[in-house]
Amino acid sequence: MPVIGLTGPNAAGKGEACAYLRSQGFAVHSLSDIIREELAARGEAPTREAMIRTGNELRRGGGPGALAERLLPRLGRRDVVDSVRTPGEAGVLRRIEGFLLVCVDAPAAVRFERAWRRGRVGDARTLEAFVALEARENTTDPAAQQLAATAALADVTLANDGGLDALHAQLDRLLAERCAPPESAA
């Protein structure tokens, strides 16, 4: 059973994909949790800006795949890794036999509407600001987020511009085509 990595832009539906895969028996981990743990150890709140800054610091200090390196010991045989944001992280995860990198994507206007509805602190209030923030966060710096470069490495891209049923159907097809069924308990 492969480990599935999820990448894609903000509010594309990675969290929904994780929730569905969890319901299908996958353990879900997030590279963002590694950053949250670091912020908690520092006594800092996990704001969007603090998350980005700290992720970049960890990558500068430990290399572009530092977050994935920290997560590797926690992974088993039926896991999902959310928030793969750099080619370095994808490269570390590709050391896992059968690793599958999946990009979840949707048009910017759809993603903005989703982000606006969920109302997280630090999210943009207009589509223009949303697109500008996203462009600023997507760099070529190997220690920073490189979402476009990471998405280009994906084995599969899921277009999540419909409802949850459509996303779930795509995930079901992916699991049927690429993933062995879970081992039954004897």
Secondary structure, DSSP 8 states (H G I E B T S, - for coil): ---EEEE-STTSSHHHHHHHHHHTT-EEEEHHHHHHHHHHHHT----HHHHHHHHHHHHHHH-TTHHHHHHGGG--SSEEEE---SHHHHHHHTTSTT-EEEEEE--HHHHHHHHHHHT-TT--SSHHHHHHHHHHH--S-TTS--HHHHHTT-SEEEE--S-HHHHHHHHHHHHHHH--------
